[in-house]
Amino acid sequence: MPKNSTRTSDPSIGSDDLFQSEEPRSLAGLNEIIAASKPMVHGGKKAVLGEGPIGAKLAFVGEQPGDQEDLQGRPFVGPAGQLLDKALAEAGIHREDTYVTNAVKHFKYEARGKRRIHQKPTMGEIKHYRWWLLKELGFVHPRLVVALGATAAAALAGEPVAVGKSRGQYQFGDIPGFVTVHPSAMLRMPDHAEREHAFADFVRDLKSARKLVH
Ligand code: URA
């Protein structure tokens, strides 16, 4: 059990046993294991699996599913996903040709009234999910993996990565990668001009990633 984990001794949430289960032979086999795992916190629905074709040249890794992703069971379908879609379109990338997944497969949140407030995963939790992520990317075998934000970069590197300093091409062990910001960072910017500027930089990063795989 990772330190500072929100997992408790309640058997309906969290599960360590599945992380050590049989070696999957395919992405479908791995997804069965992931899908059978329990939510990270009470009230979470289910694991959100990666989406996209095996052999996709570009893969995107986010942090973890948010409220909408947890409800719909698909990655990047909420506000951050809509911004990612807009940026991909501006960068000339067809999302359906790419593979989109998350470092952490379950939504971690704190309930405040009716709202479910996103909680950042700890490094221990990121490492806990890392085996799945690396297996998954091994099956998809993209030419380039784009880390969207610090959690994704840490999951891929196995250690903390400073996004500001490491932005751009980045080697994650054997995996050729690229580090950029998470779209939700832009959603949090109160200043319109700052947000527009950050969005333009993000699109530029996506264009660079696209060029690297073509
Ligand atoms: N943020 C993420 O990191 N992943 C999602 O799937 C949605 C929001």
Boltz pocket constraint, residues with backbone or C-beta under 6 A from the ligand:
constraints:
  - pocket:
      binder: B
      contacts: [[A, 62], [A, 63], [A, 64], [A, 65], [A, 66], [A, 69], [A, 74], [A, 75], [A, 76], [A, 77], [A, 78], [A, 80], [A, 81], [A, 101], [A, 102], [A, 148], [A, 184]]
      max_distance: 6.0
